[in-house]
Amino acid sequence: MIKIFSIILVLIIGYFSGVYILNSEKQVVATEEEHGEEHKEEIKKGKHRGKLFEKDNFSLELVIYEKDVEPEFRVYAYESKKELKPSDFSVKVDLLRFGGKKQNVVFKPKEDYLLGNQEIYEPHSFDVKISANYKNKDYSWEFSSYEGRTELKPDEIKRNKIKIELPQSVNISNSTKVSGEIIINSDNLAHVVPQLSGVVFKVYTNLGDFTQKGEVIAVIKSRELADSKRSYIESVHHLELVKDAFIREEKLWKKKISSEEDYFIKKHSYEEAQINNYVAKQNLFTLGLSKKQVESLELNPTQDLATYEIKSPFSGKIIEKHISIGEAVKDDSNLFIISDISTVWGSLNIYPKDINAINLDQKLNIVLENVKKNITAKVIYISPIASEKNKTIKANVLIDNSSGAWRPGSFISTELNTSFEKVPVAVKKEAIQKFRDWDVVFLNDGTKFEIKPVELGKSSGDWVEIKSGLNINQKYVSDNSFVIKADIEKSAASHDH
């Protein structure tokens, strides 16, 4: 009996414990659901896909309609889910937009709805207050609908270097595109000629090789050079002979042993020998021999007289080569073309109507077409005459080509500012971002930011004109606006009507 009583007691305790636990779990779930409702209240949709608001048996549907028209409010009303005539009720909607701007919309009947009296322009981001009257009874609802809006903490604004400015009135230039091409800097171009005839003995460089100033790039054997060296050696020996004869004659003349006539004959011969020696030496210098090489002829007159070294006149790249071993060359043969392409010229074609927009020493932004590389270059030459072929005027800019990217023959372009126009509202180019299909800036109000669709106009330098959508007194994000855009996209702000 005691055993049966104990079993019954355990079952009773288990039952009440289970009920208690179940009720506790239900209570926890209910609390969590209620907490969620406090943070997000879903607004129902009406049959016209608008927001539906209900009190008692009266309900009202607010629609933003924008098919084939500018966005407008349309309102439908129902009693016990039966649609009412637009003349049976009245509505007023007050919008509070970003920065405290208000928009008060009144309605009038049209067809089966009430139509708002003004455009509900983008973005559709606002706090909304609806006031309605039906059968002499007032109804009201409030809700918020934000689009393209976010808020950052002050330290986040500072850390991301977000800069806030007011629009400005600036001078925007009207520009025209000018095209041209990269050409070799002719100041750094050399045509290497041998200056004497001969036969090519050795070639040390190939097309495209880089050479240093004074480097031997080829050797020829030249009978003409041999003759010039021989003439110099002979002039040296002849000079020594006539010099000795003149010195002896001068001593005899001073002792009254020799006649004055013999003295002047020897002096004249000595002076002629000096002139011939000087001319022979200068001829060798003209052919490119150094002073050391010329002096070596005096010390070693039996050396190879026909070998002629062709040297690079400066450091640069072999861009043309017209020489091969065994080839006979003339004194004016163009053996090599060497260019120092560390700098190049940009040759621009300027039409006469735009010539006043360019000046010597002016700095231009030159764009290398296809790869869209750009560089700042200075105007160094403007032709005084126009081309007979296309009537354009050549203007050259000096381009730093230390990178090697600016290859001669490549096409380039630049923009010339032909005139200036003052625009009343302009913002920094960096401020403009794309949001949906709009060009937008981000307005600022304290720590809050919101998109503002704008119509862009002319642009120049760092500035772009705002033709509509922004006034001179509205603060906007001028630097690092992409941070605001990324934060808005991250929060997935919707476009929900």
C-alpha positions as CSV (number, residue, x, y, z in Angstrom):
1,M,0.0,0.0,0.0
2,I,2.8,2.4,0.9
3,K,4.6,1.4,-2.3
4,I,1.5,2.3,-4.4
5,F,1.1,5.6,-2.6
6,S,4.7,6.5,-3.3
7,I,4.3,5.8,-7.0
8,I,1.2,8.0,-7.2
9,L,3.0,10.8,-5.3
10,V,5.9,10.8,-7.8
11,L,3.6,10.9,-10.7
12,I,1.7,13.9,-9.3
13,I,4.9,15.8,-8.6
14,G,6.2,15.0,-12.1
15,Y,3.0,16.3,-13.7
16,F,3.0,19.6,-11.9
17,S,6.7,20.0,-12.6
18,G,6.2,19.5,-16.3
19,V,3.3,22.0,-16.4
20,Y,5.5,24.5,-14.6
21,I,8.4,24.1,-17.0
22,L,6.1,24.3,-20.1
23,N,4.5,27.5,-18.8
24,S,7.9,28.9,-18.1
25,E,9.1,28.2,-21.7
26,K,6.0,29.7,-23.2
27,Q,6.5,32.8,-21.1
28,V,10.1,33.1,-22.4
29,V,9.0,32.7,-26.0
30,A,6.3,35.3,-25.6
31,T,8.7,37.8,-24.1
32,E,11.1,37.3,-27.0
33,E,8.3,37.7,-29.6
34,E,7.1,40.9,-27.8
35,H,10.6,42.3,-27.7
36,G,10.9,41.7,-31.5
37,E,7.6,43.5,-32.1
38,E,8.9,46.5,-30.2
39,H,11.8,46.8,-32.7
40,K,10.1,46.0,-35.9
41,E,6.4,46.5,-36.7
42,E,5.4,45.2,-40.1
43,I,3.0,47.4,-42.0
44,K,0.5,45.4,-44.0
45,K,0.1,45.8,-47.7
46,G,-3.2,46.8,-49.3
47,K,-4.7,45.5,-52.6
48,H,-3.0,48.4,-54.5
49,R,0.4,47.4,-53.0
50,G,0.5,50.4,-50.7
51,K,0.9,50.6,-47.0
52,L,-2.3,49.7,-45.1
53,F,-3.3,51.4,-41.9
54,E,-6.3,50.2,-39.8
55,K,-8.4,51.4,-36.9
56,D,-11.7,50.0,-35.9
57,N,-13.5,49.2,-39.1
58,F,-11.8,52.0,-41.1
59,S,-8.6,51.4,-43.0
60,L,-6.6,53.6,-45.3
61,E,-4.0,52.6,-48.0
62,L,-1.2,55.0,-48.9
63,V,0.5,54.3,-52.3
64,I,3.5,56.0,-53.9
65,Y,2.6,55.7,-57.6
66,E,5.3,56.4,-60.2
67,K,4.4,54.4,-63.3
68,D,4.7,56.8,-66.3
69,V,4.3,59.8,-64.0
70,E,6.4,61.7,-61.5
71,P,6.1,60.0,-58.0
72,E,2.8,60.9,-56.4
73,F,0.7,59.9,-53.4
74,R,-2.6,58.1,-54.0
75,V,-4.9,57.1,-51.1
76,Y,-7.6,54.5,-51.0
77,A,-10.0,54.0,-48.0
78,Y,-12.1,51.1,-46.9
79,E,-14.8,50.4,-44.3
80,S,-15.0,46.8,-43.2
81,K,-12.8,46.0,-46.3
82,K,-15.3,47.6,-48.6
83,E,-13.6,50.3,-50.8
84,L,-15.0,53.8,-50.2
85,K,-15.6,56.6,-52.7
86,P,-12.8,59.3,-52.6
87,S,-15.5,61.9,-51.7
88,D,-16.4,60.0,-48.5
89,F,-13.2,60.8,-46.6
90,S,-10.4,63.3,-46.4
91,V,-6.6,62.9,-45.8
92,K,-3.6,65.0,-45.2
93,V,0.0,63.7,-45.1
94,D,2.9,65.5,-43.5
95,L,6.5,64.4,-44.4
96,L,9.6,65.3,-42.4
97,R,12.6,64.8,-44.6
98,F,16.3,64.7,-43.8
99,G,17.7,67.9,-42.2
100,G,14.2,69.0,-41.0
101,K,12.7,69.8,-44.4
102,K,8.9,69.5,-44.4
103,Q,6.5,68.6,-47.1
104,N,2.8,68.9,-46.5
105,V,0.6,67.1,-49.0
106,V,-3.1,67.7,-49.4
107,F,-5.4,65.6,-51.5
108,K,-8.3,65.9,-53.9
109,P,-10.6,63.2,-55.3
110,K,-9.7,61.6,-58.7
111,E,-11.4,58.6,-60.1
112,D,-11.4,56.0,-57.2
113,Y,-8.7,57.5,-55.1
114,L,-7.4,60.7,-53.5
115,L,-4.5,62.3,-55.3
116,G,-1.7,64.3,-53.6
117,N,-1.1,67.8,-54.8
118,Q,2.7,67.6,-55.2
119,E,5.6,65.4,-56.4
120,I,7.0,63.0,-53.9
121,Y,10.6,63.4,-55.1
122,E,13.4,61.0,-54.4
123,P,14.7,59.7,-52.1
124,H,11.5,58.4,-50.5
125,S,13.1,58.8,-47.1
126,F,11.0,60.5,-44.4
127,D,9.0,60.4,-41.2
128,V,5.4,60.3,-42.1
129,K,2.3,61.5,-40.2
130,I,-1.1,60.6,-41.7
131,S,-4.3,62.5,-40.7
132,A,-7.7,61.3,-42.0
133,N,-11.4,62.0,-41.3
134,Y,-14.3,59.7,-42.0
135,K,-17.8,60.2,-40.8
136,N,-16.6,63.1,-38.7
137,K,-14.2,60.9,-36.9
138,D,-10.4,61.7,-36.9
139,Y,-7.8,59.0,-37.5
140,S,-4.0,59.3,-37.4
141,W,-1.0,57.1,-38.0
142,E,2.8,57.7,-37.9
143,F,5.6,55.7,-39.4
144,S,9.2,56.1,-40.7
145,S,10.5,55.0,-44.1
146,Y,14.2,55.6,-44.7
147,E,16.1,55.1,-48.0
148,G,19.8,55.7,-48.5
149,R,20.3,56.9,-44.9
150,T,22.8,55.9,-42.3
151,E,24.4,57.2,-39.1
152,L,28.0,57.0,-38.0
153,K,29.5,57.7,-34.6
154,P,31.7,60.8,-34.2
155,D,34.9,58.6,-33.8
156,E,33.9,56.7,-37.0
157,I,33.6,59.9,-38.9
158,K,37.0,61.0,-37.7
159,R,38.7,57.7,-38.2
160,N,37.5,57.4,-41.8
161,K,38.6,61.0,-42.5
162,I,35.1,62.0,-43.7
163,K,35.2,65.7,-44.7
164,I,32.0,67.8,-44.7
165,E,31.8,71.0,-46.8
166,L,29.3,73.4,-48.3
167,P,29.0,73.6,-52.1
168,Q,30.8,76.5,-53.8
169,S,30.5,78.8,-56.7
170,V,33.5,78.2,-58.9
171,N,34.8,78.8,-62.4
172,I,34.3,75.8,-64.6
173,S,36.3,75.6,-67.8
174,N,35.0,74.7,-71.2
175,S,37.5,72.4,-72.8
176,T,38.3,70.8,-76.1
177,K,40.1,67.5,-76.7
178,V,43.4,67.7,-78.6
179,S,45.1,64.6,-80.0
180,G,48.7,63.9,-81.1
181,E,51.4,61.3,-80.9
182,I,54.7,60.6,-79.1
183,I,57.8,61.4,-81.2
184,I,61.5,61.2,-80.5
185,N,63.2,64.1,-78.7
186,S,65.3,65.3,-81.6
187,D,67.6,67.2,-79.1
188,N,68.6,63.7,-77.9
189,L,69.0,62.1,-81.3
190,A,72.3,61.3,-83.1
191,H,73.0,60.0,-86.7
192,V,76.3,58.3,-86.5
193,V,78.4,58.6,-89.7
194,P,82.0,57.5,-90.1
195,Q,83.3,60.8,-91.6
196,L,85.6,58.8,-93.9
197,S,85.3,55.8,-96.3
198,G,86.4,52.3,-95.5
199,V,85.4,48.7,-95.0
200,V,83.5,47.5,-91.8
201,F,85.8,45.3,-89.7
202,K,83.8,44.7,-86.5
203,V,80.3,45.6,-85.2
204,Y,79.8,45.5,-81.4
205,T,76.2,46.5,-81.0
206,N,72.8,45.3,-82.2
207,L,69.5,47.0,-82.8
208,G,67.9,47.9,-79.5
209,D,71.1,47.8,-77.5
210,F,71.9,50.5,-75.0
211,T,75.2,52.2,-75.4
212,Q,77.3,54.5,-73.1
213,K,78.8,57.8,-74.2
214,G,82.2,57.1,-75.8
215,E,81.6,53.3,-76.1
216,V,83.1,51.8,-79.3
217,I,80.2,50.4,-81.3
218,A,82.0,49.5,-84.6
219,V,85.4,49.4,-86.3
220,I,86.3,50.1,-89.9
221,K,89.5,49.8,-91.9
222,S,90.1,53.0,-93.8
223,R,92.8,53.8,-96.3
224,E,91.7,57.5,-96.0
225,L,92.5,57.3,-92.2
226,A,95.8,55.7,-92.9
227,D,96.7,58.4,-95.3
228,S,95.7,61.1,-92.8
229,K,97.8,59.5,-90.0
230,R,100.7,59.1,-92.4
231,S,100.5,62.8,-93.3
232,Y,100.5,63.7,-89.7
233,I,103.6,61.5,-88.9
234,E,105.4,63.0,-92.0
235,S,104.5,66.5,-90.8
236,V,106.0,65.7,-87.3
237,H,109.3,64.5,-88.8
238,H,109.4,67.3,-91.3
239,L,108.8,69.8,-88.5
240,E,111.7,68.4,-86.5
241,L,114.1,68.7,-89.5
242,V,113.2,72.3,-90.4
243,K,113.2,73.3,-86.8
244,D,116.8,72.0,-86.4
245,A,117.8,73.7,-89.6
246,F,116.3,77.0,-88.5
247,I,118.0,76.9,-85.1
248,R,121.4,76.3,-86.8
249,E,120.8,79.1,-89.3
250,E,119.7,81.5,-86.6
251,K,122.9,80.9,-84.7
252,L,125.1,81.5,-87.8
253,W,123.1,84.6,-88.7
254,K,123.6,86.0,-85.2
255,K,127.4,85.4,-85.6
256,K,127.4,87.2,-88.9
257,I,128.4,84.0,-90.6
258,S,125.2,83.5,-92.6
259,S,123.3,86.0,-94.6
260,E,120.0,87.5,-93.6
261,E,118.3,86.1,-96.7
262,D,119.3,82.5,-95.8
263,Y,118.0,83.1,-92.2
264,F,114.6,84.2,-93.4
265,I,114.3,81.3,-95.9
266,K,114.9,78.8,-93.0
267,K,112.5,80.7,-90.8
268,H,109.8,80.6,-93.4
269,S,110.3,76.9,-93.9
270,Y,110.0,76.3,-90.2
271,E,106.7,78.3,-90.0
272,E,105.3,76.4,-92.9
273,A,106.1,73.1,-91.3
274,Q,104.4,74.2,-88.1
275,I,101.2,75.1,-90.0
276,N,101.3,71.8,-91.9
277,N,101.7,69.9,-88.6
278,Y,98.9,71.8,-87.0
279,V,96.5,71.2,-90.0
280,A,97.4,67.4,-90.0
281,K,96.7,67.2,-86.3
282,Q,93.4,69.0,-86.5
283,N,92.3,66.7,-89.3
284,L,92.8,63.7,-87.0
285,F,90.9,65.4,-84.3
286,T,88.1,66.1,-86.8
287,L,88.0,62.3,-87.6
288,G,87.4,61.6,-83.9
289,L,90.9,60.7,-82.7
290,S,91.7,61.8,-79.1
291,K,94.7,63.8,-78.1
292,K,96.2,60.7,-76.6
293,Q,95.7,58.7,-79.8
294,V,97.4,61.5,-81.8
295,E,100.3,61.7,-79.5
296,S,100.7,57.9,-79.7
297,L,101.5,58.3,-83.4
298,E,104.5,60.4,-82.5
299,L,105.8,57.7,-80.1
300,N,104.8,54.7,-82.2
301,P,104.6,55.6,-85.9
302,T,104.6,52.0,-87.0
303,Q,101.2,51.1,-85.4
304,D,98.1,50.1,-87.3
305,L,97.1,53.2,-89.1
306,A,94.0,52.0,-90.9
307,T,91.8,51.0,-87.9
308,Y,89.1,53.5,-87.1
309,E,86.8,53.2,-84.1
310,I,83.2,54.5,-84.3
311,K,82.0,55.7,-80.8
312,S,78.6,56.5,-79.4
313,P,78.3,60.3,-79.1
314,F,76.1,60.0,-75.9
315,S,74.3,57.4,-73.8
316,G,71.2,56.0,-75.6
317,K,69.5,53.2,-77.4
318,I,70.3,52.0,-81.0
319,I,67.0,52.6,-82.8
320,E,68.4,52.1,-86.3
321,K,71.3,50.1,-87.6
322,H,72.6,50.1,-91.2
323,I,76.0,48.4,-91.0
324,S,77.4,44.8,-91.4
325,I,80.8,43.3,-91.4
326,G,82.7,43.5,-94.8
327,E,80.4,46.3,-96.0
328,A,82.1,49.3,-97.8
329,V,80.9,52.5,-96.3
330,K,81.2,56.1,-97.4
331,D,82.1,59.0,-95.3
332,D,78.4,60.1,-95.1
333,S,76.9,56.7,-94.6
334,N,74.2,56.7,-91.8
335,L,75.5,53.7,-89.8
336,F,73.5,54.1,-86.7
337,I,70.8,56.2,-85.2
338,I,71.0,56.6,-81.4
339,S,68.4,58.1,-79.2
340,D,68.2,58.9,-75.6
341,I,64.5,58.2,-74.9
342,S,64.6,59.0,-71.2
343,T,62.7,62.1,-72.5
344,V,60.3,62.2,-75.5
345,W,58.1,64.8,-77.1
346,G,54.4,64.8,-77.3
347,S,53.4,66.4,-80.6
348,L,49.9,67.9,-80.4
349,N,47.8,69.1,-83.3
350,I,46.1,72.4,-82.4
351,Y,43.4,73.9,-84.6
352,P,43.8,77.7,-85.1
353,K,40.5,78.5,-83.2
354,D,42.1,76.9,-80.1
355,I,45.6,78.3,-80.4
356,N,45.0,81.0,-77.8
357,A,44.3,78.3,-75.2
358,I,47.9,77.1,-75.2
359,N,51.2,78.9,-74.3
360,L,54.9,78.2,-73.9
361,D,55.7,76.7,-70.4
362,Q,52.1,75.8,-69.9
363,K,51.6,72.5,-68.1
364,L,49.1,70.0,-69.6
365,N,47.7,66.7,-68.5
366,I,48.8,64.3,-71.3
367,V,46.9,61.0,-71.6
368,L,48.4,57.9,-73.2
369,E,45.5,56.5,-75.2
370,N,44.5,52.8,-74.9
371,V,46.3,52.3,-71.5
372,K,44.9,55.6,-70.1
373,K,48.2,56.5,-68.4
374,N,48.6,60.2,-67.8
375,I,51.5,62.6,-67.0
376,T,52.0,66.3,-66.5
377,A,54.2,67.8,-69.3
378,K,55.3,71.4,-70.1
379,V,54.8,73.0,-73.5
380,I,58.3,73.7,-75.0
381,Y,57.5,74.6,-78.6
382,I,54.6,76.1,-80.6
383,S,55.0,76.2,-84.4
384,P,54.6,79.7,-86.0
385,I,53.0,78.2,-89.1
386,A,50.1,75.8,-89.7
387,S,50.3,72.6,-91.6
388,E,49.3,72.8,-95.3
389,K,47.8,69.4,-95.1
390,N,45.3,69.7,-92.2
391,K,45.8,73.4,-91.2
392,T,46.7,72.4,-87.6
393,I,49.5,74.0,-85.6
394,K,52.1,71.7,-84.0
395,A,52.8,72.2,-80.3
396,N,55.4,70.0,-78.5
397,V,55.5,69.0,-74.8
398,L,58.4,67.5,-73.0
399,I,57.6,64.2,-71.4
400,D,59.6,62.4,-68.8
401,N,60.0,58.8,-70.1
402,S,62.2,57.3,-67.5
403,S,59.6,54.6,-67.1
404,G,59.8,53.7,-70.8
405,A,56.0,53.6,-71.1
406,W,55.8,56.6,-73.5
407,R,56.9,54.9,-76.7
408,P,57.3,57.0,-79.9
409,G,54.4,56.4,-82.3
410,S,51.8,56.0,-79.5
411,F,48.7,58.2,-79.6
412,I,48.1,60.8,-76.9
413,S,45.5,63.4,-76.0
414,T,44.9,66.3,-73.7
415,E,42.2,68.8,-72.8
416,L,42.6,72.5,-73.5
417,N,40.6,75.0,-71.5
418,T,39.1,77.3,-74.1
419,S,36.9,79.4,-71.8
420,F,35.7,79.7,-68.3
421,E,32.1,80.0,-66.9
422,K,31.2,80.7,-63.3
423,V,28.6,78.2,-62.0
424,P,26.6,78.9,-58.8
425,V,26.7,75.4,-57.3
426,A,29.7,73.0,-57.6
427,V,31.0,70.1,-55.5
428,K,34.2,68.1,-55.4
429,K,34.3,65.3,-58.0
430,E,35.2,62.8,-55.3
431,A,31.9,63.5,-53.6
432,I,29.8,62.0,-56.5
433,Q,28.8,58.4,-56.1
434,K,26.4,56.1,-57.9
435,F,23.3,54.9,-56.1
436,R,20.8,52.8,-58.0
437,D,20.5,54.7,-61.3
438,W,21.3,58.1,-59.8
439,D,24.3,60.3,-59.4
440,V,24.2,61.3,-55.7
441,V,26.0,63.2,-53.0
442,F,25.6,62.5,-49.3
443,L,24.0,65.2,-47.2
444,N,25.1,65.6,-43.7
445,D,23.2,66.5,-40.5
446,G,25.3,65.9,-37.4
447,T,26.1,62.2,-37.4
448,K,23.5,61.3,-40.0
449,F,24.0,61.0,-43.7
450,E,21.5,60.5,-46.6
451,I,21.7,60.3,-50.4
452,K,20.7,63.3,-52.5
453,P,20.2,62.6,-56.2
454,V,21.7,65.4,-58.3
455,E,21.9,66.5,-61.9
456,L,25.5,67.0,-63.0
457,G,26.7,69.7,-65.4
458,K,30.1,70.8,-66.5
459,S,33.3,69.6,-64.8
460,S,36.8,70.9,-64.6
461,G,39.8,69.9,-62.5
462,D,38.5,68.8,-59.0
463,W,35.0,70.3,-59.5
464,V,31.7,69.4,-61.0
465,E,28.7,71.6,-61.5
466,I,25.4,70.6,-59.8
467,K,22.6,71.8,-62.1
468,S,19.8,70.7,-59.7
469,G,19.2,68.7,-56.5
470,L,21.5,70.6,-54.2
471,N,21.7,74.2,-53.0
472,I,24.6,76.3,-51.8
473,N,23.6,75.9,-48.1
474,Q,23.4,72.1,-47.9
475,K,26.4,70.4,-46.2
476,Y,27.7,67.4,-48.2
477,V,30.5,64.8,-47.8
478,S,33.4,66.0,-50.0
479,D,36.1,63.4,-49.1
480,N,35.8,59.7,-48.6
481,S,32.1,59.6,-49.6
482,F,32.6,55.9,-50.6
483,V,32.7,55.1,-46.9
484,I,29.1,56.4,-46.5
485,K,28.0,54.5,-49.6
486,A,29.5,51.3,-48.3
487,D,27.8,51.7,-44.9
488,I,24.4,52.3,-46.6
489,E,24.8,49.3,-48.8
490,K,25.8,47.2,-45.9
491,S,22.7,48.1,-44.0
492,A,20.7,47.1,-47.1
493,A,18.5,50.2,-47.0
494,S,15.4,49.3,-49.1
495,H,13.3,51.2,-51.5
496,D,10.0,50.1,-50.2
497,H,6.8,52.0,-51.2
